[in-house]
Amino acid sequence: MPQHSVIPLFPLPLVVFPGQILPLHIFEDHYKQMMEDCDVEADDTAIAKPSKPFGISFAHAQASMEWSVTPEQPIEEVGCSVVVARVARRYPDGRMDIITRAQRRYDLLDVFKDRPYLTASVSFFEDEEVAVAAALSQAARERFGQLMELAGGGGEEAGIDDGSAASMPDQGSFAMAANAGLDSLEKQRVLGMRSENERLQFLVEYLDGVLPVLRGRVELQKRVKSNGFHHN
């Protein structure tokens, strides 16, 4: 049964998956207030207990960055709650660097502007109860492994970004989706999928499309390095 809650909302031009570790720099006064209202503790080295949750929802960026007061572009309906696991640093002016851990997905029901920051009524949801297809899981992991091999053997030059791998514990399809080079809209689509099999199928099809292109880029970089120049 869906659980309805009202939580603080932090619209950002990014998508976060359950289990993901996300660092944030808090510098605006309304978000400083949000951290206080979420019971973020003052200890910079460790937090005895996680903060109250707040939601991160993907907001389409425009020139104006004032999403917290008057969002000028739609906020996506599916988001993910996070808690502050640690305050990495506090500054004399009240700014802080925090480490958050993503927890649960939600459907956005309504947005309120009665505080210095946005709050939202949300309905938390989980995956449908469907057994994970072992063959599909293996297929996705094999392709993801090939992607990581390319990233380790020239992937940086080929445009493969695997820098977030260490920040995402193994959460099946979410862990792979966080590190597979998806753009924000593709990540948003994955976030809203209600079954592991659906996400795995999406990843297989996505990786089948990008792996040949990346292999070609890596091979080109190897030729350039070995020859010093490249002939068409």
C-alpha positions in Angstrom: 0.0 0.0 0.0 1.5 3.4 -1.0 2.8 5.5 1.9 2.0 9.3 1.7 4.3 11.8 3.3 5.2 15.5 3.2 8.9 16.0 2.8 11.3 18.9 2.0 12.1 19.0 -1.7 15.4 19.8 -3.3 15.0 20.1 -7.1 18.2 19.6 -8.9 19.3 19.0 -12.6 20.3 15.5 -11.8 18.8 12.0 -11.1 19.7 10.0 -8.0 19.1 6.2 -7.6 18.3 4.2 -4.5 21.6 3.3 -2.7 23.6 6.1 -4.5 25.9 8.3 -2.5 25.7 11.9 -3.5 27.8 14.8 -2.2 26.1 18.2 -2.1 27.4 21.7 -1.3 24.8 23.7 0.7 25.2 27.4 0.4 21.8 29.1 -0.1 20.0 30.3 3.0 16.8 28.4 2.3 18.7 25.1 2.0 20.6 25.9 5.2 17.2 26.1 6.8 16.2 22.8 5.2 19.2 21.1 6.7 18.4 22.5 10.2 14.7 21.3 9.8 16.0 17.9 8.7 17.9 17.6 12.0 21.4 17.5 10.4 23.8 17.2 13.3 26.8 19.5 13.7 29.5 16.9 14.0 31.7 17.1 10.9 33.3 13.7 11.4 30.4 11.4 11.9 26.6 11.5 12.4 25.1 9.3 15.1 21.9 8.9 13.1 20.9 9.9 9.6 18.9 13.1 9.1 15.2 13.2 8.3 14.7 12.5 4.6 14.3 15.1 1.9 13.5 14.5 -1.8 15.6 15.1 -4.8 13.6 15.5 -8.0 15.0 16.2 -11.4 14.3 19.8 -12.5 14.9 21.0 -16.0 17.5 23.7 -15.9 17.1 27.2 -17.3 19.0 30.4 -17.0 17.3 31.0 -13.6 18.5 28.7 -10.8 15.6 29.6 -8.4 13.9 26.2 -8.5 13.5 26.3 -4.7 11.1 29.3 -4.9 9.5 29.6 -8.4 10.4 26.6 -10.6 10.2 27.8 -14.2 10.4 24.3 -15.7 8.5 21.2 -14.7 9.8 19.0 -11.9 9.7 15.4 -12.8 7.0 13.4 -11.1 9.3 10.5 -9.9 12.1 11.3 -7.5 14.1 9.7 -4.7 14.4 10.6 -1.0 17.9 11.0 0.6 19.2 11.3 4.1 22.4 13.1 5.2 24.8 10.4 6.3 27.7 12.8 7.1 28.6 16.5 7.2 32.0 16.5 5.5 32.7 20.2 6.3 31.1 23.2 7.8 32.2 26.8 6.9 32.1 29.8 9.2 29.3 31.4 7.1 27.0 28.4 7.6 27.7 26.7 4.3 28.3 23.0 4.4 29.5 20.0 2.4 27.3 17.0 3.0 27.3 13.4 2.0 23.8 12.0 1.3 22.6 8.5 0.7 19.6 7.9 -1.5 16.8 5.7 -0.2 13.3 5.4 -1.6 11.5 6.4 -4.8 8.4 8.4 -4.8 5.6 9.8 -7.0 5.3 13.6 -6.6 1.7 14.4 -5.7 1.7 18.1 -4.9 4.2 20.9 -4.2 3.9 23.5 -1.5 5.5 26.9 -1.1 4.7 27.7 2.5 8.3 27.5 3.8 11.6 29.1 2.6 12.1 26.0 0.5 9.7 23.7 -1.4 8.0 20.8 0.3 6.0 18.1 -1.4 3.4 15.5 -0.8 4.8 12.2 -2.1 3.7 8.6 -2.4 6.6 6.2 -1.8 6.6 3.0 -4.0 8.6 -0.2 -4.5 9.1 -2.5 -7.4 6.3 -4.9 -8.4 6.7 -8.4 -7.0 8.2 -10.1 -10.1 11.0 -12.6 -10.0 14.2 -11.4 -11.6 15.0 -13.2 -14.8 18.5 -14.8 -14.2 19.4 -14.8 -17.9 18.4 -11.1 -18.3 20.5 -10.2 -15.2 23.5 -12.1 -16.6 23.2 -10.4 -20.0 23.1 -6.9 -18.5 26.0 -7.6 -16.2 28.1 -9.1 -19.0 27.5 -6.0 -21.1 28.2 -3.7 -18.2 31.4 -5.6 -17.5 32.5 -5.0 -21.1 31.8 -1.3 -20.6 33.9 -1.2 -17.5 36.7 -3.0 -19.4 36.6 -0.3 -22.0 36.6 2.3 -19.4 39.8 0.8 -17.9 41.5 0.4 -21.2 41.2 3.8 -22.9 37.7 4.7 -21.9 38.6 8.1 -20.7 39.8 9.1 -24.1 36.8 7.5 -25.7 34.4 9.6 -23.6 33.4 6.9 -21.0 32.7 8.4 -17.6 33.0 5.8 -14.9 34.1 8.2 -12.1 30.9 7.6 -10.1 31.3 3.8 -9.7 32.8 4.0 -6.3 29.9 6.1 -5.0 27.3 3.5 -5.9 27.0 0.3 -3.8 25.9 -2.8 -5.7 22.1 -2.3 -6.2 21.6 -4.4 -9.3 20.2 -2.4 -12.3 20.4 0.9 -10.4 24.1 0.5 -9.8 24.7 -0.2 -13.5 22.4 2.6 -14.6 24.3 5.1 -12.4 27.6 4.3 -14.1 26.6 3.4 -17.7 26.8 6.9 -19.2 23.1 7.5 -19.4 21.9 11.1 -19.8 19.6 12.7 -17.2 16.4 11.9 -19.2 17.4 8.3 -19.6 18.2 8.0 -15.9 14.8 9.6 -15.1 13.1 6.9 -17.3 15.0 4.1 -15.4 14.1 5.7 -12.0 10.4 5.4 -12.8 10.4 1.8 -13.9 8.5 -0.5 -11.5 10.4 -3.7 -12.1 14.0 -4.9 -12.1 13.4 -6.9 -15.3 12.2 -3.8 -17.1 15.4 -1.9 -16.0 17.6 -4.8 -17.0 16.0 -5.0 -20.4 16.5 -1.3 -20.9 20.2 -1.6 -20.0 20.8 -4.5 -22.3 19.3 -2.6 -25.3 21.1 0.6 -24.4 24.5 -1.1 -24.0 24.0 -3.1 -27.2 23.8 0.3 -28.9 26.7 2.0 -27.3 29.3 -0.7 -26.9 30.2 -1.0 -30.6 30.6 2.8 -30.8 32.8 2.9 -27.7 34.9 0.0 -29.0 35.5 1.9 -32.2 36.6 5.0 -30.3 39.0 3.1 -28.1 40.5 1.3 -31.1 41.0 4.7 -32.8 42.7 6.1 -29.8 45.0 3.0 -29.7 45.9 3.5 -33.3 46.6 7.2 -32.8 48.9 6.5 -29.8 50.8 3.7 -31.6 51.2 5.5 -35.0 51.4 9.1 -33.9 48.8 9.9 -36.6 45.8 8.4 -38.3 45.0 7.7 -41.9 41.4 7.5 -43.0 
